[in-house]
């Protein structure tokens, strides 16, 4: 399905369109050649009723199409991730159709929307979608979703770049390391001069500046905060839902290995463990210093003992020589003093 992205308003008030997406790199691959796909951690017949209504045969066909065009490690293990992304693409495509053909402000009644059918859809498919989007239950659900989305205070500026790709770029730059603070700074820093909500930009800028300030203080030894502590100091604690600033697909429970309701206790345990580790490290250093001092004292004692033994040996040699001199004097009447002079009795 080929869909045009509506883009966003620029400073002149006109709409900038992204244009039609053809994905030539994938569709123009020679037979037998595959696009290599790297993981962080295609086309099927049009289905408009809902992702859950896809049959297993259709999903298997979709998976076969992906494997035909892409290569990656452990395909069966990656299937779930690929299918989740396909589900997101499906919902996104349907959302774009709704914005363009159903939400058109020039269309006032349902009959007018039915006539505004996309060319790639059948009348039956389009009627189903119009009926579905016109239903009061759907409208109420959509209203709640919009209200929830309004609470999002820091939208990202990633554009079409996925968070998985962004994290991979950060890891390549930071020798394999990537925290969600790194992801937040990279995704909330404005890289272009496109029109943007001033209040949103201000909030993003203030948060990013504060995070950078705390990280610089840590580098200067003025604090010992981890990236997670810096994140919570600036944006508050995580309470529920997906992990903030990390992109879709990872929950708080997966990240912290604990339920959000127990996160405070988990943080306390982490702090206790951190302090215990510090005490153990300090005790280890003290023991190492004591060992080195004992080793030094042992070497000094060994040197003193060797010096004493040497002096005793020298004295023994002197007394032995004097004894032989005395014996010779008694026997022959001559005596050699230490200077080598000979005397007689």
C-alpha positions in Angstrom: 0.0 0.0 0.0 1.4 3.4 -1.0 0.5 6.2 1.4 1.4 9.9 1.5 2.5 11.3 4.8 0.8 14.6 5.6 3.9 16.1 7.3 3.7 19.2 9.5 3.0 22.9 9.3 6.0 25.1 8.5 6.5 28.8 9.5 4.5 30.0 6.5 1.4 28.0 7.5 1.5 25.7 4.6 1.7 21.9 4.9 5.0 20.2 4.1 4.4 16.7 2.7 6.9 13.9 3.0 5.7 12.4 -0.3 5.0 8.8 -1.4 7.2 6.1 0.1 8.2 3.4 -2.3 11.0 1.6 -0.3 13.0 1.1 -3.5 16.0 -0.3 -1.6 13.9 -3.3 -0.6 11.7 -3.8 -3.6 14.6 -3.5 -6.1 16.8 -6.2 -4.5 18.0 -8.7 -7.1 16.6 -12.3 -6.8 18.3 -14.2 -4.1 19.9 -11.1 -2.5 18.6 -10.1 1.0 18.7 -7.0 3.1 20.6 -7.6 6.3 18.7 -6.7 9.4 20.3 -6.1 12.8 18.2 -6.3 16.0 18.6 -4.2 19.2 17.7 -6.7 22.0 6.2 -7.5 3.2 3.4 -7.0 2.0 0.2 -8.9 2.4 -3.3 -8.4 0.9 -5.1 -5.4 2.4 -6.7 -6.2 5.7 -8.7 -3.4 7.3 -10.8 -5.0 10.0 -8.0 -5.4 12.5 -4.7 -7.1 13.1 -6.2 -9.7 15.4 -8.4 -10.9 12.5 -5.4 -12.0 10.4 -5.4 -15.7 9.9 -2.4 -17.8 10.8 -1.9 -18.5 7.1 -1.8 -14.8 6.3 0.7 -14.1 9.1 2.9 -17.1 7.9 2.8 -15.6 4.4 3.9 -12.2 5.8 6.7 -13.9 7.7 7.8 -15.7 4.6 7.9 -12.4 2.7 10.1 -10.9 5.4 12.6 -13.8 5.4 12.7 -13.7 1.6 13.9 -10.1 1.6 15.8 -9.9 4.9 18.5 -11.9 6.7 19.2 -11.8 10.5 20.5 -14.0 13.3 18.2 -16.6 14.7 15.1 -15.9 12.5 12.5 -17.9 14.6 13.6 -16.1 17.8 13.2 -12.8 16.0 9.7 -13.5 14.6 7.8 -12.1 17.5 9.7 -8.7 17.3 9.2 -8.5 13.5 5.5 -9.3 13.8 5.0 -6.7 16.5 6.6 -4.1 14.2 4.4 -5.2 11.4 1.4 -4.8 13.6 2.6 -1.2 14.4 3.0 -0.5 10.7 -0.5 -1.8 10.0 -2.0 0.4 12.6 0.0 3.4 11.5 -1.1 2.9 7.8 -4.7 2.7 8.9 -4.3 5.9 11.0 -2.9 7.8 8.0 -5.8 6.7 5.9 -8.2 8.0 8.6 -6.5 11.3 8.8 -6.4 11.8 5.0 -9.8 10.4 3.9 -12.0 10.4 7.0 -11.0 13.4 9.1 -11.1 15.8 6.2 -12.7 18.9 7.6 -14.6 19.5 4.4 -16.5 16.3 4.9 -19.5 16.9 7.2 -21.6 13.8 7.1 -21.1 10.0 6.8 -22.3 9.8 3.2 -19.7 12.3 2.1 -17.0 10.3 3.8 -18.2 7.1 2.1 -17.7 8.8 -1.3 -14.2 9.9 -0.3 -12.8 6.4 -0.8 -9.1 5.7 -1.2 -8.3 4.3 -4.7 -6.5 1.3 -3.3 -9.5 0.1 -1.3 -12.7 -1.7 -2.3 -16.1 -0.2 -1.5 -16.7 -3.0 1.1 -13.4 -2.3 2.9 -13.9 1.4 2.9 -17.5 1.1 4.2 -16.3 -1.1 7.0 -13.8 1.5 8.1 -16.2 4.4 7.9 -18.8 2.5 10.0 -16.0 1.6 12.4 -14.7 5.1 12.8 -18.2 6.5 13.1 -19.2 4.2 15.9 -19.8 6.0 19.2 -17.7 3.5 21.2 -14.8 4.1 18.9 -15.2 7.8 19.2 -15.2 7.6 23.0 -12.1 5.4 22.9 -10.4 7.7 20.5 -11.2 10.7 22.7 -9.6 9.1 25.7 -6.5 8.2 23.7 -6.2 11.8 22.6 -6.5 13.0 26.2 -3.9 10.6 27.3 -1.6 11.7 24.5 -2.0 15.3 25.6 -0.2 14.4 28.8 3.0 13.7 26.7 5.1 16.6 27.7 8.3 15.7 25.8 7.7 14.4 22.3 10.8 13.2 20.5 12.4 14.7 17.4 13.5 11.4 15.9 11.4 11.7 12.8 11.3 8.5 10.8 14.4 7.1 12.6 13.4 4.3 15.0 14.6 4.2 18.6 16.3 0.9 18.0 18.4 2.4 15.3 19.1 5.4 17.5 20.2 3.2 20.4 22.5 1.2 18.0 24.1 4.5 16.8 24.7 5.5 20.4 26.3 2.2 21.3 28.6 2.4 18.3 29.6 5.9 19.5 29.9 5.0 23.2 31.8 1.7 22.9 28.7 -0.4 23.4 27.1 1.6 26.2 23.7 3.2 25.9 21.4 4.3 28.8 18.0 5.9 28.4 19.5 9.2 29.5 21.7 9.0 26.3 18.5 8.1 24.3 16.6 11.0 25.8 19.3 13.6 25.1 19.7 12.4 21.5 16.0 12.2 20.7 14.9 15.4 22.4 17.6 17.6 21.0 16.3 19.7 18.1 18.5 19.1 15.0 16.7 21.1 12.4 14.9 24.5 12.1 11.4 23.0 11.3 8.4 24.5 13.0 7.8 23.1 16.5 5.6 23.9 19.5 7.5 26.6 21.5 6.4 25.3 24.9 7.4 21.7 24.0 10.8 22.9 22.7 11.4 24.8 25.9 10.6 21.8 28.1 12.8 19.5 26.1 15.6 22.1 26.1 15.4 22.7 29.9 15.4 18.9 30.6 18.3 18.2 28.3 20.3 21.1 29.8 19.7 20.0 33.4 20.7 16.4 32.5 23.9 17.6 30.8 24.6 19.8 33.9 24.3 16.8 36.3 26.4 14.6 34.1 29.2 17.2 33.9 29.1 17.6 37.7 29.5 13.8 38.0 32.5 13.9 35.6 34.0 16.6 37.9 33.5 14.5 41.0 30.8 16.8 42.4 28.2 14.0 42.6 28.1 10.2 42.2 24.6 9.9 40.6 24.0 7.1 38.1 22.2 7.8 34.8 19.0 6.4 36.3 19.2 8.7 39.3 19.9 11.7 37.0 16.9 10.8 34.9 14.6 10.6 38.0 16.0 13.8 39.5 15.0 15.7 36.3 11.8 14.0 35.1 10.6 12.2 38.2 10.1 8.5 39.0 8.6 6.0 36.6 5.2 4.8 37.8 3.5 2.8 35.1 3.5 1.9 31.4 6.4 1.8 29.0 9.8 3.0 29.9 10.0 6.7 29.2 12.5 8.1 26.7 13.6 4.6 25.5 11.1 4.1 22.7 8.3 1.5 22.3 8.7 -2.1 23.2 10.2 -2.0 26.7 8.3 -1.8 29.9 9.4 -0.5 33.3 9.2 -4.0 34.7 11.5 -5.3 32.0 14.0 -2.6 32.6 14.1 -2.6 36.4 13.2 -6.3 36.8 10.4 -5.3 39.2 6.8 -4.2 39.1 6.3 -0.4 39.0 4.4 -0.5 42.3 7.5 -2.0 44.0 10.0 0.3 42.2 10.6 2.5 45.2 11.5 -0.5 47.3 13.6 -1.8 44.5 15.5 1.5 44.3 16.1 1.4 48.1 17.4 -2.2 47.7 19.7 -1.0 44.9 20.9 1.9 47.1 21.5 -0.5 50.0 23.4 -2.9 47.8 25.4 0.0 46.3 26.4 1.1 49.8 27.2 -2.5 50.8 29.4 -2.8 47.8 31.1 0.4 48.6 31.8 -0.8 52.2 33.1 -4.1 50.9 35.3 -2.3 48.4 36.6 0.0 51.2 37.3 -3.0 53.4 39.1 -4.7 50.6 41.2 -1.6 50.0 42.0 -1.4 53.8 42.9 -5.1 53.8 45.2 -4.6 50.8 46.9 -1.6 52.4 47.4 -3.6 55.7 48.8 -6.5 53.6 51.2 -4.2 51.8 52.3 -2.6 55.2 52.8 -6.1 56.7 54.8 -7.1 53.6 56.9 -4.0 53.9 57.5 -4.6 57.7 58.4 -8.2 56.9 61.0 -7.0 54.3 62.4 -4.5 56.8 62.7 -7.1 59.5 64.3 -9.5 57.0 66.8 -6.8 56.1 67.6 -6.1 59.8 68.0 -9.8 60.5 70.3 -10.2 57.5 72.4 -7.2 58.7 72.7 -8.6 62.2 73.7 -12.0 60.8 76.3 -10.3 58.7 77.8 -8.4 61.6 77.8 -11.6 63.8 79.6 -13.4 61.0 82.1 -10.6 60.7 82.7 -10.6 64.5 83.1 -14.4 64.5 85.7 -14.2 61.8 87.6 -11.5 63.8 87.6 -13.5 67.0 88.5 -16.7 65.1 91.5 -14.9 63.6 92.6 -13.5 67.0 92.2 -17.0 68.6 94.5 -18.5 65.9 97.0 -15.7 66.5 97.0 -16.4 70.2 97.6 -20.1 69.7 100.5 -19.3 67.4 102.0 -17.0 70.0 101.8 -19.6 72.6 103.4 -22.2 70.4 106.1 -20.2 68.7 106.5 -17.1 70.7 105.4 -14.8 67.9 102.2 -12.8 67.5 100.8 -11.0 64.5 98.6 -8.1 65.3 95.9 -6.9 63.0 98.4 -4.5 61.2 100.5 -7.5 60.1 103.5 -6.5 62.4 105.3 -9.5 64.0 106.5 -9.4 67.7 108.3 -11.9 70.0 108.2 -12.6 73.7 
